[in-house]
Amino acid sequence: MKLASEVFGNVVVVHAPKEVSDDTADLVERFLGTLEQHDVVLDLDGTESLDSAGLSMLLDVQESLRERNGDLKICSSNDTNRKIFEITRLDEHLELYRSVLEAVKSFA
């Protein structure tokens, strides 16, 4: 799976697919694992479906990036997605931002 991405300095912004679920989580994780940059912003604005497999994948990617001295930050202005992070308490483990610009700047 190839995902749209942009590079801002040492940070890569990856635009997640419409579904981050059991069917796509492994593919997204593999794509994120191929990135040369170790600081990643995953943009979930276009994501309409986010399930437990997708959430688990995000934690796995974060752990992998941190082992390489990087980090994962999540961007979503979608209130439904943000509520999922709050209900599952993943907002306590993953940094959430409302805009890509805020998330990229947080690496400075």
DALIN-V665471 format. One line per field, one symbol per residue. phi: phi as a letter, one per 40 degrees, with the letter a starting at -180 (. if undefined). A space follows every 50 residues. Layout:
phi=???
This chain:
phi=.bbcabbbgcbbbbccccbbbdcbdccccccccccccbbbbbcbdccbbb bccccccccccdcccccbgbabbbbacccccccdccccgcccbbcbbcbc ddcccccc
